[in-house]
Amino acid sequence: MPKPPVKLHLKLRVGASNAEREAVVRLARDAGASAVRPLFPQTTDEELATLQTVDVDSEAAVPKLLKSLGRHKAVEFVEPEVKRKLKLP
């Protein structure tokens, strides 16, 4: 059974242009991301719309992605997804 992709959370700067957003996606793909997608695809909230999930098929690509994306002026932050175990009542 293949391992699920590693996920990173990325926050773009509010007000980043479409060209900047596209550049970030291109940079992510060039650095090893398999997909970049909105965390809240249906939102109309400007702040929530800046949150993205980056799927990475290879754990070896994660350090390069964190470094490359973290340097881009349109990126507020990028970090590995926190693994949570929620306890439901």
Jmol script that loads the backbone (N, CA, C; Angstrom):
load data "model"
ATOM      1  N   MET A   1       0.851  -1.183   0.000  1.00  0.00           N
ATOM      2  CA  MET A   1       0.000   0.000   0.000  1.00  0.00           C
ATOM      3  C   MET A   1       0.891   1.239   0.000  1.00  0.00           C
ATOM      4  N   PRO A   2       0.686   2.159  -0.955  1.00  0.00           N
ATOM      5  CA  PRO A   2       1.541   3.343  -1.022  1.00  0.00           C
ATOM      6  C   PRO A   2       1.294   4.284   0.158  1.00  0.00           C
ATOM      7  N   LYS A   3       2.377   4.979   0.534  1.00  0.00           N
ATOM      8  CA  LYS A   3       2.254   5.941   1.629  1.00  0.00           C
ATOM      9  C   LYS A   3       1.438   7.137   1.160  1.00  0.00           C
ATOM     10  N   PRO A   4       0.605   7.693   2.027  1.00  0.00           N
ATOM     11  CA  PRO A   4      -0.129   8.898   1.649  1.00  0.00           C
ATOM     12  C   PRO A   4       0.862  10.054   1.484  1.00  0.00           C
ATOM     13  N   PRO A   5       0.518  11.047   0.687  1.00  0.00           N
ATOM     14  CA  PRO A   5       1.440  12.166   0.499  1.00  0.00           C
ATOM     15  C   PRO A   5       1.637  12.947   1.798  1.00  0.00           C
ATOM     16  N   VAL A   6       2.819  13.522   1.925  1.00  0.00           N
ATOM     17  CA  VAL A   6       3.080  14.451   3.013  1.00  0.00           C
ATOM     18  C   VAL A   6       2.314  15.724   2.677  1.00  0.00           C
ATOM     19  N   LYS A   7       1.787  16.380   3.679  1.00  0.00           N
ATOM     20  CA  LYS A   7       1.050  17.617   3.436  1.00  0.00           C
ATOM     21  C   LYS A   7       1.745  18.775   4.148  1.00  0.00           C
ATOM     22  N   LEU A   8       1.825  19.895   3.438  1.00  0.00           N
ATOM     23  CA  LEU A   8       2.321  21.140   4.010  1.00  0.00           C
ATOM     24  C   LEU A   8       1.181  22.133   3.985  1.00  0.00           C
ATOM     25  N   HIS A   9       1.171  23.030   4.940  1.00  0.00           N
ATOM     26  CA  HIS A   9       0.209  24.129   4.915  1.00  0.00           C
ATOM     27  C   HIS A   9       0.964  25.386   4.537  1.00  0.00           C
ATOM     28  N   LEU A  10       0.376  26.124   3.628  1.00  0.00           N
ATOM     29  CA  LEU A  10       0.977  27.323   3.065  1.00  0.00           C
ATOM     30  C   LEU A  10      -0.010  28.458   3.209  1.00  0.00           C
ATOM     31  N   LYS A  11       0.468  29.604   3.656  1.00  0.00           N
ATOM     32  CA  LYS A  11      -0.393  30.791   3.729  1.00  0.00           C
ATOM     33  C   LYS A  11       0.200  31.855   2.841  1.00  0.00           C
ATOM     34  N   LEU A  12      -0.583  32.261   1.859  1.00  0.00           N
ATOM     35  CA  LEU A  12      -0.172  33.354   0.988  1.00  0.00           C
ATOM     36  C   LEU A  12      -0.476  34.687   1.659  1.00  0.00           C
ATOM     37  N   ARG A  13       0.267  35.689   1.277  1.00  0.00           N
ATOM     38  CA  ARG A  13       0.028  37.035   1.789  1.00  0.00           C
ATOM     39  C   ARG A  13      -1.309  37.526   1.234  1.00  0.00           C
ATOM     40  N   VAL A  14      -2.139  38.129   2.093  1.00  0.00           N
ATOM     41  CA  VAL A  14      -3.398  38.710   1.638  1.00  0.00           C
ATOM     42  C   VAL A  14      -3.038  39.803   0.639  1.00  0.00           C
ATOM     43  N   GLY A  15      -3.695  39.794  -0.486  1.00  0.00           N
ATOM     44  CA  GLY A  15      -3.420  40.788  -1.506  1.00  0.00           C
ATOM     45  C   GLY A  15      -2.398  40.330  -2.540  1.00  0.00           C
ATOM     46  N   ALA A  16      -1.893  39.108  -2.411  1.00  0.00           N
ATOM     47  CA  ALA A  16      -0.966  38.593  -3.417  1.00  0.00           C
ATOM     48  C   ALA A  16      -1.692  38.540  -4.763  1.00  0.00           C
ATOM     49  N   SER A  17      -1.002  38.963  -5.799  1.00  0.00           N
ATOM     50  CA  SER A  17      -1.620  38.988  -7.129  1.00  0.00           C
ATOM     51  C   SER A  17      -1.768  37.573  -7.682  1.00  0.00           C
ATOM     52  N   ASN A  18      -2.585  37.448  -8.716  1.00  0.00           N
ATOM     53  CA  ASN A  18      -2.748  36.142  -9.371  1.00  0.00           C
ATOM     54  C   ASN A  18      -1.410  35.662  -9.926  1.00  0.00           C
ATOM     55  N   ALA A  19      -0.598  36.573 -10.453  1.00  0.00           N
ATOM     56  CA  ALA A  19       0.716  36.207 -10.985  1.00  0.00           C
ATOM     57  C   ALA A  19       1.614  35.673  -9.867  1.00  0.00           C
ATOM     58  N   GLU A  20       1.555  36.279  -8.685  1.00  0.00           N
ATOM     59  CA  GLU A  20       2.345  35.796  -7.546  1.00  0.00           C
ATOM     60  C   GLU A  20       1.858  34.423  -7.098  1.00  0.00           C
ATOM     61  N   ARG A  21       0.548  34.233  -7.053  1.00  0.00           N
ATOM     62  CA  ARG A  21      -0.017  32.933  -6.673  1.00  0.00           C
ATOM     63  C   ARG A  21       0.435  31.851  -7.655  1.00  0.00           C
ATOM     64  N   GLU A  22       0.353  32.156  -8.951  1.00  0.00           N
ATOM     65  CA  GLU A  22       0.773  31.197  -9.971  1.00  0.00           C
ATOM     66  C   GLU A  22       2.267  30.891  -9.853  1.00  0.00           C
ATOM     67  N   ALA A  23       3.072  31.896  -9.531  1.00  0.00           N
ATOM     68  CA  ALA A  23       4.517  31.698  -9.363  1.00  0.00           C
ATOM     69  C   ALA A  23       4.799  30.771  -8.180  1.00  0.00           C
ATOM     70  N   VAL A  24       4.024  30.916  -7.105  1.00  0.00           N
ATOM     71  CA  VAL A  24       4.198  30.054  -5.933  1.00  0.00           C
ATOM     72  C   VAL A  24       3.840  28.611  -6.279  1.00  0.00           C
ATOM     73  N   VAL A  25       2.759  28.412  -7.008  1.00  0.00           N
ATOM     74  CA  VAL A  25       2.353  27.060  -7.409  1.00  0.00           C
ATOM     75  C   VAL A  25       3.422  26.448  -8.316  1.00  0.00           C
ATOM     76  N   ARG A  26       3.927  27.227  -9.267  1.00  0.00           N
ATOM     77  CA  ARG A  26       4.975  26.742 -10.164  1.00  0.00           C
ATOM     78  C   ARG A  26       6.237  26.373  -9.384  1.00  0.00           C
ATOM     79  N   LEU A  27       6.624  27.234  -8.447  1.00  0.00           N
ATOM     80  CA  LEU A  27       7.791  26.979  -7.607  1.00  0.00           C
ATOM     81  C   LEU A  27       7.596  25.696  -6.802  1.00  0.00           C
ATOM     82  N   ALA A  28       6.412  25.516  -6.243  1.00  0.00           N
ATOM     83  CA  ALA A  28       6.121  24.315  -5.455  1.00  0.00           C
ATOM     84  C   ALA A  28       6.235  23.059  -6.320  1.00  0.00           C
ATOM     85  N   ARG A  29       5.673  23.093  -7.504  1.00  0.00           N
ATOM     86  CA  ARG A  29       5.740  21.927  -8.394  1.00  0.00           C
ATOM     87  C   ARG A  29       7.185  21.641  -8.807  1.00  0.00           C
ATOM     88  N   ASP A  30       7.946  22.694  -9.102  1.00  0.00           N
ATOM     89  CA  ASP A  30       9.350  22.521  -9.486  1.00  0.00           C
ATOM     90  C   ASP A  30      10.177  21.939  -8.343  1.00  0.00           C
ATOM     91  N   ALA A  31       9.776  22.225  -7.093  1.00  0.00           N
ATOM     92  CA  ALA A  31      10.517  21.755  -5.919  1.00  0.00           C
ATOM     93  C   ALA A  31      10.040  20.389  -5.427  1.00  0.00           C
ATOM     94  N   GLY A  32       9.030  19.805  -6.084  1.00  0.00           N
ATOM     95  CA  GLY A  32       8.621  18.453  -5.730  1.00  0.00           C
ATOM     96  C   GLY A  32       7.190  18.271  -5.263  1.00  0.00           C
ATOM     97  N   ALA A  33       6.379  19.310  -5.286  1.00  0.00           N
ATOM     98  CA  ALA A  33       4.972  19.164  -4.883  1.00  0.00           C
ATOM     99  C   ALA A  33       4.177  18.484  -5.994  1.00  0.00           C
ATOM    100  N   SER A  34       3.277  17.608  -5.604  1.00  0.00           N
ATOM    101  CA  SER A  34       2.409  16.961  -6.593  1.00  0.00           C
ATOM    102  C   SER A  34       1.123  17.752  -6.806  1.00  0.00           C
ATOM    103  N   ALA A  35       0.749  18.572  -5.825  1.00  0.00           N
ATOM    104  CA  ALA A  35      -0.463  19.394  -5.951  1.00  0.00           C
ATOM    105  C   ALA A  35      -0.415  20.542  -4.951  1.00  0.00           C
ATOM    106  N   VAL A  36      -1.043  21.636  -5.344  1.00  0.00           N
ATOM    107  CA  VAL A  36      -1.264  22.781  -4.458  1.00  0.00           C
ATOM    108  C   VAL A  36      -2.735  23.129  -4.617  1.00  0.00           C
ATOM    109  N   ARG A  37      -3.459  23.109  -3.489  1.00  0.00           N
ATOM    110  CA  ARG A  37      -4.913  23.342  -3.573  1.00  0.00           C
ATOM    111  C   ARG A  37      -5.389  24.146  -2.373  1.00  0.00           C
ATOM    112  N   PRO A  38      -6.477  24.858  -2.547  1.00  0.00           N
ATOM    113  CA  PRO A  38      -7.015  25.646  -1.430  1.00  0.00           C
ATOM    114  C   PRO A  38      -7.447  24.749  -0.271  1.00  0.00           C
ATOM    115  N   LEU A  39      -7.166  25.179   0.941  1.00  0.00           N
ATOM    116  CA  LEU A  39      -7.614  24.462   2.124  1.00  0.00           C
ATOM    117  C   LEU A  39      -9.130  24.602   2.278  1.00  0.00           C
ATOM    118  N   PHE A  40      -9.649  25.775   1.922  1.00  0.00           N
ATOM    119  CA  PHE A  40     -11.096  26.052   1.979  1.00  0.00           C
ATOM    120  C   PHE A  40     -11.546  26.496   0.589  1.00  0.00           C
ATOM    121  N   PRO A  41     -11.787  25.559  -0.326  1.00  0.00           N
ATOM    122  CA  PRO A  41     -12.061  25.928  -1.721  1.00  0.00           C
ATOM    123  C   PRO A  41     -13.320  26.757  -1.952  1.00  0.00           C
ATOM    124  N   GLN A  42     -14.310  26.648  -1.104  1.00  0.00           N
ATOM    125  CA  GLN A  42     -15.573  27.352  -1.326  1.00  0.00           C
ATOM    126  C   GLN A  42     -15.687  28.679  -0.577  1.00  0.00           C
ATOM    127  N   THR A  43     -14.630  29.068   0.139  1.00  0.00           N
ATOM    128  CA  THR A  43     -14.736  30.254   0.983  1.00  0.00           C
ATOM    129  C   THR A  43     -14.805  31.548   0.177  1.00  0.00           C
ATOM    130  N   THR A  44     -15.496  32.501   0.735  1.00  0.00           N
ATOM    131  CA  THR A  44     -15.508  33.847   0.165  1.00  0.00           C
ATOM    132  C   THR A  44     -14.708  34.795   1.059  1.00  0.00           C
ATOM    133  N   ASP A  45     -14.198  34.262   2.178  1.00  0.00           N
ATOM    134  CA  ASP A  45     -13.395  35.057   3.104  1.00  0.00           C
ATOM    135  C   ASP A  45     -11.984  35.227   2.534  1.00  0.00           C
ATOM    136  N   GLU A  46     -11.540  36.464   2.430  1.00  0.00           N
ATOM    137  CA  GLU A  46     -10.240  36.767   1.826  1.00  0.00           C
ATOM    138  C   GLU A  46      -9.081  36.118   2.587  1.00  0.00           C
ATOM    139  N   GLU A  47      -9.158  36.111   3.912  1.00  0.00           N
ATOM    140  CA  GLU A  47      -8.087  35.530   4.731  1.00  0.00           C
ATOM    141  C   GLU A  47      -8.047  34.004   4.575  1.00  0.00           C
ATOM    142  N   LEU A  48      -9.192  33.351   4.653  1.00  0.00           N
ATOM    143  CA  LEU A  48      -9.233  31.889   4.501  1.00  0.00           C
ATOM    144  C   LEU A  48      -8.807  31.453   3.101  1.00  0.00           C
ATOM    145  N   ALA A  49      -9.058  32.287   2.117  1.00  0.00           N
ATOM    146  CA  ALA A  49      -8.695  31.958   0.737  1.00  0.00           C
ATOM    147  C   ALA A  49      -7.183  31.913   0.530  1.00  0.00           C
ATOM    148  N   THR A  50      -6.418  32.461   1.454  1.00  0.00           N
ATOM    149  CA  THR A  50      -4.958  32.455   1.321  1.00  0.00           C
ATOM    150  C   THR A  50      -4.338  31.147   1.796  1.00  0.00           C
ATOM    151  N   LEU A  51      -5.113  30.301   2.467  1.00  0.00           N
ATOM    152  CA  LEU A  51      -4.591  29.050   3.015  1.00  0.00           C
ATOM    153  C   LEU A  51      -4.631  27.949   1.965  1.00  0.00           C
ATOM    154  N   GLN A  52      -3.485  27.296   1.765  1.00  0.00           N
ATOM    155  CA  GLN A  52      -3.341  26.260   0.750  1.00  0.00           C
ATOM    156  C   GLN A  52      -2.780  24.992   1.380  1.00  0.00           C
ATOM    157  N   THR A  53      -3.077  23.858   0.764  1.00  0.00           N
ATOM    158  CA  THR A  53      -2.464  22.591   1.133  1.00  0.00           C
ATOM    159  C   THR A  53      -1.550  22.187  -0.011  1.00  0.00           C
ATOM    160  N   VAL A  54      -0.336  21.803   0.350  1.00  0.00           N
ATOM    161  CA  VAL A  54       0.647  21.353  -0.637  1.00  0.00           C
ATOM    162  C   VAL A  54       0.863  19.856  -0.408  1.00  0.00           C
ATOM    163  N   ASP A  55       0.577  19.054  -1.421  1.00  0.00           N
ATOM    164  CA  ASP A  55       0.802  17.605  -1.344  1.00  0.00           C
ATOM    165  C   ASP A  55       2.187  17.300  -1.897  1.00  0.00           C
ATOM    166  N   VAL A  56       2.922  16.473  -1.149  1.00  0.00           N
ATOM    167  CA  VAL A  56       4.281  16.111  -1.539  1.00  0.00           C
ATOM    168  C   VAL A  56       4.380  14.581  -1.494  1.00  0.00           C
ATOM    169  N   ASP A  57       4.691  13.963  -2.622  1.00  0.00           N
ATOM    170  CA  ASP A  57       4.759  12.505  -2.677  1.00  0.00           C
ATOM    171  C   ASP A  57       6.016  11.947  -2.024  1.00  0.00           C
ATOM    172  N   SER A  58       7.084  12.733  -1.977  1.00  0.00           N
ATOM    173  CA  SER A  58       8.355  12.256  -1.446  1.00  0.00           C
ATOM    174  C   SER A  58       8.781  13.097  -0.239  1.00  0.00           C
ATOM    175  N   GLU A  59       8.994  12.420   0.884  1.00  0.00           N
ATOM    176  CA  GLU A  59       9.453  13.135   2.081  1.00  0.00           C
ATOM    177  C   GLU A  59      10.788  13.824   1.843  1.00  0.00           C
ATOM    178  N   ALA A  60      11.575  13.301   0.918  1.00  0.00           N
ATOM    179  CA  ALA A  60      12.875  13.894   0.611  1.00  0.00           C
ATOM    180  C   ALA A  60      12.734  15.301   0.022  1.00  0.00           C
ATOM    181  N   ALA A  61      11.593  15.613  -0.593  1.00  0.00           N
ATOM    182  CA  ALA A  61      11.381  16.927  -1.203  1.00  0.00           C
ATOM    183  C   ALA A  61      10.944  17.990  -0.193  1.00  0.00           C
ATOM    184  N   VAL A  62      10.524  17.580   0.993  1.00  0.00           N
ATOM    185  CA  VAL A  62       9.979  18.519   1.978  1.00  0.00           C
ATOM    186  C   VAL A  62      10.962  19.623   2.364  1.00  0.00           C
ATOM    187  N   PRO A  63      12.213  19.330   2.715  1.00  0.00           N
ATOM    188  CA  PRO A  63      13.129  20.421   3.094  1.00  0.00           C
ATOM    189  C   PRO A  63      13.312  21.457   1.982  1.00  0.00           C
ATOM    190  N   LYS A  64      13.423  20.983   0.734  1.00  0.00           N
ATOM    191  CA  LYS A  64      13.578  21.908  -0.396  1.00  0.00           C
ATOM    192  C   LYS A  64      12.332  22.779  -0.558  1.00  0.00           C
ATOM    193  N   LEU A  65      11.164  22.183  -0.413  1.00  0.00           N
ATOM    194  CA  LEU A  65       9.913  22.939  -0.518  1.00  0.00           C
ATOM    195  C   LEU A  65       9.808  23.986   0.586  1.00  0.00           C
ATOM    196  N   LEU A  66      10.102  23.588   1.814  1.00  0.00           N
ATOM    197  CA  LEU A  66      10.021  24.537   2.930  1.00  0.00           C
ATOM    198  C   LEU A  66      10.955  25.711   2.706  1.00  0.00           C
ATOM    199  N   LYS A  67      12.157  25.434   2.245  1.00  0.00           N
ATOM    200  CA  LYS A  67      13.142  26.490   2.023  1.00  0.00           C
ATOM    201  C   LYS A  67      12.737  27.381   0.848  1.00  0.00           C
ATOM    202  N   SER A  68      12.396  26.783  -0.284  1.00  0.00           N
ATOM    203  CA  SER A  68      12.052  27.538  -1.486  1.00  0.00           C
ATOM    204  C   SER A  68      10.809  28.403  -1.291  1.00  0.00           C
ATOM    205  N   LEU A  69       9.760  27.775  -0.769  1.00  0.00           N
ATOM    206  CA  LEU A  69       8.503  28.507  -0.600  1.00  0.00           C
ATOM    207  C   LEU A  69       8.614  29.555   0.500  1.00  0.00           C
ATOM    208  N   GLY A  70       9.347  29.236   1.559  1.00  0.00           N
ATOM    209  CA  GLY A  70       9.502  30.184   2.660  1.00  0.00           C
ATOM    210  C   GLY A  70      10.193  31.468   2.267  1.00  0.00           C
ATOM    211  N   ARG A  71      10.955  31.434   1.195  1.00  0.00           N
ATOM    212  CA  ARG A  71      11.670  32.624   0.719  1.00  0.00           C
ATOM    213  C   ARG A  71      10.839  33.506  -0.212  1.00  0.00           C
ATOM    214  N   HIS A  72       9.753  32.979  -0.731  1.00  0.00           N
ATOM    215  CA  HIS A  72       8.968  33.739  -1.713  1.00  0.00           C
ATOM    216  C   HIS A  72       8.232  34.877  -1.028  1.00  0.00           C
ATOM    217  N   LYS A  73       8.242  36.044  -1.645  1.00  0.00           N
ATOM    218  CA  LYS A  73       7.643  37.237  -1.026  1.00  0.00           C
ATOM    219  C   LYS A  73       6.123  37.146  -0.869  1.00  0.00           C
ATOM    220  N   ALA A  74       5.474  36.290  -1.645  1.00  0.00           N
ATOM    221  CA  ALA A  74       4.016  36.156  -1.545  1.00  0.00           C
ATOM    222  C   ALA A  74       3.596  35.169  -0.464  1.00  0.00           C
ATOM    223  N   VAL A  75       4.569  34.465   0.131  1.00  0.00           N
ATOM    224  CA  VAL A  75       4.257  33.435   1.131  1.00  0.00           C
ATOM    225  C   VAL A  75       4.466  33.999   2.528  1.00  0.00           C
ATOM    226  N   GLU A  76       3.411  33.931   3.335  1.00  0.00           N
ATOM    227  CA  GLU A  76       3.502  34.369   4.728  1.00  0.00           C
ATOM    228  C   GLU A  76       4.168  33.287   5.580  1.00  0.00           C
ATOM    229  N   PHE A  77       3.747  32.022   5.384  1.00  0.00           N
ATOM    230  CA  PHE A  77       4.415  30.902   6.050  1.00  0.00           C
ATOM    231  C   PHE A  77       4.119  29.613   5.315  1.00  0.00           C
ATOM    232  N   VAL A  78       4.998  28.632   5.538  1.00  0.00           N
ATOM    233  CA  VAL A  78       4.792  27.269   5.050  1.00  0.00           C
ATOM    234  C   VAL A  78       5.330  26.351   6.129  1.00  0.00           C
ATOM    235  N   GLU A  79       4.538  25.302   6.451  1.00  0.00           N
ATOM    236  CA  GLU A  79       4.931  24.398   7.530  1.00  0.00           C
ATOM    237  C   GLU A  79       4.302  23.029   7.303  1.00  0.00           C
ATOM    238  N   PRO A  80       4.929  21.993   7.861  1.00  0.00           N
ATOM    239  CA  PRO A  80       4.314  20.658   7.759  1.00  0.00           C
ATOM    240  C   PRO A  80       2.968  20.631   8.477  1.00  0.00           C
ATOM    241  N   GLU A  81       2.050  19.856   7.926  1.00  0.00           N
ATOM    242  CA  GLU A  81       0.743  19.677   8.572  1.00  0.00           C
ATOM    243  C   GLU A  81       0.945  18.975   9.920  1.00  0.00           C
ATOM    244  N   VAL A  82       0.284  19.457  10.923  1.00  0.00           N
ATOM    245  CA  VAL A  82       0.354  18.847  12.236  1.00  0.00           C
ATOM    246  C   VAL A  82      -0.568  17.630  12.283  1.00  0.00           C
ATOM    247  N   LYS A  83      -0.021  16.527  12.691  1.00  0.00           N
ATOM    248  CA  LYS A  83      -0.824  15.313  12.838  1.00  0.00           C
ATOM    249  C   LYS A  83      -1.594  15.398  14.154  1.00  0.00           C
ATOM    250  N   ARG A  84      -2.898  15.348  14.070  1.00  0.00           N
ATOM    251  CA  ARG A  84      -3.736  15.441  15.259  1.00  0.00           C
ATOM    252  C   ARG A  84      -4.576  14.177  15.385  1.00  0.00           C
ATOM    253  N   LYS A  85      -4.744  13.753  16.602  1.00  0.00           N
ATOM    254  CA  LYS A  85      -5.659  12.643  16.878  1.00  0.00           C
ATOM    255  C   LYS A  85      -6.794  13.214  17.705  1.00  0.00           C
ATOM    256  N   LEU A  86      -7.888  13.446  17.054  1.00  0.00           N
ATOM    257  CA  LEU A  86      -9.035  14.013  17.725  1.00  0.00           C
ATOM    258  C   LEU A  86      -9.805  12.928  18.464  1.00  0.00           C
ATOM    259  N   LYS A  87     -10.195  13.240  19.666  1.00  0.00           N
ATOM    260  CA  LYS A  87     -11.000  12.305  20.454  1.00  0.00           C
ATOM    261  C   LYS A  87     -12.445  12.785  20.391  1.00  0.00           C
ATOM    262  N   LEU A  88     -13.253  11.957  19.823  1.00  0.00           N
ATOM    263  CA  LEU A  88     -14.666  12.294  19.694  1.00  0.00           C
ATOM    264  C   LEU A  88     -15.429  11.680  20.866  1.00  0.00           C
ATOM    265  N   PRO A  89     -16.436  12.396  21.353  1.00  0.00           N
ATOM    266  CA  PRO A  89     -17.223  11.867  22.468  1.00  0.00           C
ATOM    267  C   PRO A  89     -18.006  10.633  22.097  1.00  0.00           C
TER     268      PRO A  89
END
end "model"
wireframe off; spacefill off
backbone 0.3
color backbone group
